[in-house]
Every structure is written in C-alpha cells, then in structure tokens.
Amino acid sequence: MKILVLNCGSSSVKYKLIDSDSKEVLAEGGVEKIGLPDSFLKFKRPDGSKGVITVDMPDAKEAVKNVLKVLTDEKEGVIKSYDEIDAVGHRVVHGMETFNKSVLITPEVKEKIKECYTVAPLHNPANMTGIEAIDEIMPEKPQVAVFDTAFHQTMPAKAFMYALPYEAYEKYGVRRYGFHGTSHRYVSKRACEFLGVPYDKQRIITCHIGNGGSITAIEDGKSVDTSMGLTPTEGLMMGTRSGDVDPGALTYLMKCEGLNADGLSTLINKRSGVAGVSGISSDMRDIEDAIAKGDERARLAMDMYEYRILKYIGAYTAVLGGVDIIVFTGGVGENQLGTREFICKKLAYLGVTFDAEANNCRGKEVIISGPDSKVKVVVIPTDEELVIAQDTAMIVSGK
C-alpha cells in the first residue's frame, strides 16, 4: 500500500510517501515557515537531488495542498493522481490515557484528540489541522492517528504518577505520559532484529537524544518508565527545554521576574536547555565548535547534557534490574561520536566495553560496544515514518 505520512507542526509539515510492503520511500520533503511570506516546500527527487518551491502558504492546510501538488506534479511528481494514495497516517503527539495504540480516525477520535489540546497546545492543534486538510482535499481516504504517547501506556502507576494531590490526576489527568514513543518502539524492536535476539526477553534502554530528547526503560517489549512527563519538558536537558528542574526554582523565578504561566512556559521551553546555558545555540554542532575554541559555557552545557543522559541510564538500569541492550538514536545519538564514547566509557562498571573504530560512523546501524562487552550498545537510526506507514496499512487493511 502507498501511505502518505504527515507530521504537521505549527510552522512546518514533514511528509513521506511510503510503500508499506517494500518499505521503500517513494517521496519525501517538508514545508517550512508556514504563515510567513518566505514559506517554501523542499523535496527529494528519486535520483537523490533536491528541489525547492517558494510559495505563499498561510496555514498548514495550504501546505498540505502544496505537498499533494508536488506528489502529482507532471515533472516532479511520483504519482499520477491522489487515487494512488491508499491512506494517510498522521503523527499525533498526545493521546493522554485515551489511546494506547494507533487508531482509525473517526469523528469520535477527532473529538478525543481535541480534548488533549490543553496538555499539548503547540502540537495537537497542528496535528488536527493536517487531518482536517486531508478531510477537505481527499475526503474518501482513510486516515490513521499514531500517537507519540501510546507506547508508554504500559508504564505502571508507580512510574507514571506524580507525588501531587491525587485529585490532580483524577480531575486533570496530570501524570507522566512520555513522548517519542513511536521512535522508542521502532529502535528497540529494530535493535533486537539487528542483534538477532528475542524482543520480548530483553532489558533495553533506548536513548532518543537530539534537540529534543528522552530515554525509555523497556522490559520484555514494554515501556516501564520514560524520562518525559505530562509535557515534553521533563527529563533530559534539551536544545531549548530545561528538562528536570526544582519546581520551587520555577515559582521563585516567577516571583523574581514577574512571570505569568505563559512567561514561565516560554522560559522552560524556548530559553533554557543547551541554548540557555551556553548562550550560543541549541545545535550541538555549534556547541562542539565553541568547545574547540575554549568556550567555558559551551563546555558546561555539554557536560550537563551528557551527565543527564548518564544519570538516566543508571537509574533505568536499576529499574530494570540490569540492562542487556542500550540503543542510541536521534540527531545526537546517531551522529555525535564524542557523546556516545563518553557514555560508553562511563558505563564500564556495567561491563560495557567500547569499540572506538566501530563508533567512527554517523547515521548507520552499528554495534559500538566491544565483542567482550556484557551489555550490547548499538546505534539504530530511527524511522518513525515507517512505523506510522505500517500501522496505517495494518489498520486500514483490517489485519
């Protein structure tokens, strides 16, 4: 089946057209700067070359229309008409406790997604815009929602509950939900396939680290704990998000700076993390360059970033009673050699040995632990779009 996968954000739309049977990516690209006068659509041609179209796209609905125009364009397209698209799969960020798996989108499902707007105000409304755009352009096409939070719905209450008044959970659903679930699901399964071991008999720690980052403890194929919480700000230090911080420090800053709730949200989501500490950038490549030039705040930001990862791996090793496999994925996990080396060497107490030669690669599936390592450490490039395409095909076909 040919599945169009859409990931709609507030200012961008990413897409892939995937053959769910062969796993072949038939087309891919994205729209950026939606709502701005210089919005554009970039795409990759079958021969690997890239194209860019600059066109006014005031909203995500118009962006989706332009994606479909490119897919069916006489010169640049890969299909002759919309009829060749069998279904559309959407990334939806938050499903709260309502959704523990991917589902066919119905009017009732749409209403439930909208009920999650309060906990994902930046993401779920944008995801819904993509769904409504397809409703308008291709109303006959089945659509499927694949939730970032679904994989983590197997966490036990002792892991997902916060030590707040119980009424906060009963009234408002305040608990840990976790994110990047589609990625954690894919790389944990793929790591076991790659290593030739049964997925349902492993203790796995998956590290999806990049501008956004989360770590998940997986036991026998199920998520039992994860570092992100009610929102994607908890846990690791990220590009612009704070990660774990004393809530008392936040109320103190609110008083000192005269911040309201929106001001605090901006502080912890957009002004903190690597960018906030370094004062340079949220991009770890820029941080590495600054460190090479002797910048102390860049060095501090890197040290903090890596320390948080190390701490969560240690905590989740304790939760799992040991670990069999550690997986690195995401922009940093797949490409930042120094961070992988630092983490592996610090885990020598677990019996991890490090293969520097194997580690000298980017964006490839590779075992970076030594042959004598008691824990297998692997790099697995994530492929959330493939998971969305396969879930969509399975649900639409009724399998």
N, C-alpha and C positions, 0 to 999 in steps of 0.2 A: 504493500500500500504506500501511496505517496502522501506523506504527512507534512503539513506546514506547521512548524513550531514557532510560536510567538512569545517573546519576552518583552512586554510593554512596560516602560517606566514613565516617569513624569516628563522627562525631556528626551527620551530615546526609545527606540524599538529595535530589538535584535531579532533576526529571523534565520531559520534554516528550513530548506525543503529536503526531507529525508525519505529514502526508500526504507521502510521499516523492516523489510525482509532481508535485503542485502546489506543494510546499514550504510549504504552509500549516501553521501551528502551531495545532492543534485544542485543546490544553490545555497548561498549564504550571504549575509550582509547585515546592514543596520542603518537606521536613521538617527541622526544626532541633531541637537539644537532645535528640537521641536518648539514652535512658538516664537522663535527668533527669526529675524529677516535673512540670516545666512544659514538656514537649515539645509541639510544635504543628506543624500542617501548614497552609501558606499556599498559595493558588492564585489564578489569574487566571481570571475568567469571560470568556465570549466577547464581552461588551459592554465589556471593559476594567476593570470593577470587580474588587475583590479580596475574597477570603474567607479566614477563618482558623478552623481547627478545633483545639481543645485536647484532646488525648487522650494517655493514657499509652502510650508506645512504648519499651519496654525495649531493643529492638535494631533493627537495620536490616531484619531480616525482617518484623517487625511494622510498621515504617514503610512498606515496600513494599506490604504488605497494605492499609494505610490509603490509600495512593496509588490503588490499584486500586478501593477502595471509593468514593472521590471521583469517579473517572472514570466509574463506573457508577451513581452515586447518582441517584435519580429526579428530584431537584430540581437538583443542582449538576453532574451528570454530562454528558458529551458523547457517550457511547456507551451502548448498552443492555446489552451483555454483553461478557465477555472475548473472545468469538468474533470481535468486530470488530477486535481487535488481531492483525495478521498476524505480527509478530515483535518481538523485543526486542533493542535494541542497547545494549551496555554500554561505558562508558569504563573502560578498564583502564590504569593508569598505566605499569607496567613490563613489557616483554616481553623484556628483555635481547637476546641475539642470535638467540633462537629465532623471533621474529616480526618480519617486515619488512613485513607487511600485515595488514589485518583478516581474521579467520577465523571460520568457523562453530564454535561452542563444542561440543566433544565431551568425553567423559571424558578423553581423552588431552590435550586442550588445557587442561582444568582442572588436571591434574597439572603441566603446564608452567608455568601461571600461579602455582601454589603454590610451585614451585621458585624463583620470583622474590621470594618473601616476604622473603628475607634482605636484598635491596637496596632493597625498598620496604615496610618493615614497617608503615608507617602507612596505606598506600594499597591495595596488592594484596589483603590480607585483607578489607578493607571492600568492595572491588570484587567479590570472590568471594562475600561474603555476599549481595549483590544477585542474583548469578547463581543461587545456591542457593535464594533466596527464590522466584524465578520457577520453578525446578525443582519446588518444592513446590506452588505455587499454580496454575501453568499448565504442567504437565509436557509437554504436547504442543506448546508453542510453540517454534519455532526461536529460538536466541539467537546473537548475534554479538559478538565482542570486538573493540574498536577501540583500539589501543594508542597512548599518548602518544609512545612511543619509536620507533614504526615508521618514520615519515617520515625520521628521521635515520639509518637503517641504510645509506644511500647514502654516508655520510661515508667518506673514505679513511682507512687506518690511521694515516697521519701526523697526522691531525686527531683521531682518537678515542683513540689510545694515550697513556698517561701514561708519564713517564720514571721508572718504578718498575722493580724487578726483573721480568723478563718472566714469571716464574713467577706473579706476582700476577694476570696476565691469564689464563694457562693454567689455574691452579688455581681461581681465584675469579671470573673474569670481570670483573676490575677494569679499567674503561675508561670513556671518555665515551660516554654513551648519548643524553643530551639529552631534553628534555620539551617540552610544549606543541606536539608535532608536528602534532596534528590542526588546531590553530589556525594554525600557520605554513603548513601545506598549504592551508588554506582561503583565508587572506587573500592569499597570494602569487598563487594562481590567480585569485581574485576581482579583485585589483588589475589584473591583465593584461586581464581581461574589461572592467573599468571603463575602462581606458585604450585598449582596442582594439589591443593588441599581442600577438604570439605568446608564450605562456608558455615554450615550450622554447627561446627565443632571448634570454632576459633575464638580467641580473645583478641580483639582488634581495636587499635586506637587510630582513628583517622584524623589527620591534621589538614583541614582545608584552610590554608593561610595565604592571604594576599591583602589587598586594600581593605577587604572585609575578611574576617577570619573566625573559624570556630573549630573546636575539637570535640570528637564524639567517642564515647566508650561503647563498643559493640560486643555483645556476648551471644554466641550461638546464632548469629544473624539478626539480632535485635538490638536497637539502641536502648541503652540503660542509663545513660547520662550524656549531657552535652553542655557546652560552655555558654551558648547564647540563651537568653531568657525569654521574658514576656515580649521583649523587643530585641533587635539585633545589636544593642549597645552593651550588653553584659558580656563578660568573659575576657577574651584576649584583648590586648592593645591593638588597635587597627589603624588604618590610614588617617582617618579624621575622627574616629569614635574612641571614647575613653576606655571602654572595657570596664573591668571591676574597679569600683571606687567606693570609699566610705560614704554611705548616704548622708551621714552627718556633715561631711565636707560639702555636699551639694546644697544642703539647707543653709550652711554657713555662707557659701558663695552667693546664694540668692539674697541674703541679707546685706552682704558687703557690696554687691554690685547692683542691688535693686532689681533683680531679675524676676520676671514672672515665669509661668510654666513654659511658654513659648521660647523665652530667652534662655532658660535652662536647657531646653531641648536642643536649641542651636549650639549652645556651648558644648554639650557632650556628644553631639552627632557630627558637627561640622568644624569645630575649632579645637578639638582635642587630639588624642592619639599621637601618631608619629609626627604629623604636621604641627600639632600644638606644642609638643616637647622640643622638637628640633628647630622650629621657626623657619624651616626651609621648604619642606614638601611632604606630601603624603606618599610619594613614589619612592620605594625602597632603592631604586637605582640611583636616584638623586642623593639619597642618604649615604649610599656606598661611596659615591664620588666625593661627597663632603668629608666623609671619614678619611678617605685617602689624602685629603688636603689638610687634615689635622683638626677638623671642627669638633669641639668637645661636646656640644649639644647634640650633634648628629650621632656621635658615639654613644651618648647616653640613651638616645631614642632607640638605637639598635640593640643596646644591652637590655633595655626594658622589654622590647618587643620579643627578643629571644628568650628572656627569663620567664616571661608569662607562658610561652609555649612549653618550656621545660617543666614548669610547675604543674601545668595541667596534665601533661603526660605522666608525671609522677603520681598525681592524685588519682588519675584514672587507672593506673597500674594497680594501685591499692584497691580501688573499687572492684576491679576485675579479678583480683587475687593473682595477679601476674599478667603478662601480655605475650602473645605469640607473634603478632604482626603489627608493625607501625607503618602507616601509609602517609606519605606527603603528597599533597595536591594543591591546586590553586596557583595563582600567579607567582607567589614567592615559593611555595612548596615545590613547584615544577621547575623553577628556574634559578633560585638563589642558592648557589653551591655552598657558600660560606655558612649560611644558617643551618643547612642540613648537616654539615660537618660538625658545627658547634654542638648541635643537639645530640648527634650520634655519639660523639666523644664523651659528653656528659652522662650518657646512659651506660657507660662501661660497667657500672655497678649491677646492671641487669644482665650482664653478659653480652652486651652489644659490642661487636667489633665493626670497624669501619673500613670500607674499600674506597680509598681516595681516587683510584683510577676509574672505577665504575661511576663514582659520583661526578666525574668531569663531563657532564652532559646536561642538556636542558630539554624539557618538554618531551621526554621519552620514558617509556616503561623500562624500569631498570631496578635491579637489586643493588642497594648501596651498602648493605652490611656484608661483612666478610663471610667466607664459607664456614667458619667455625663459630659464627655468632649464634647465641642461644635464642635471639629474637630476630626474625626477618624484618628488615627495614627496606621498604620499596617506594619508588616514585611511580605514581599512576596518574597521568593526565586525566582530568575529569571530563565527562561528556554528558552533561545534564540534558542536552537537547536530544540525544539518542534515547535516554530513559523516557523522556516526555513522548517522543515519537512511538516508542514501543508500547508504553502504557496506553496511548491513544488508540493505536492499531488494535490492541488486545480488547479494549473496552468496546470499540466500535464494531469489531467482528464478533463480539459475544463470546470470546474464548475464555 
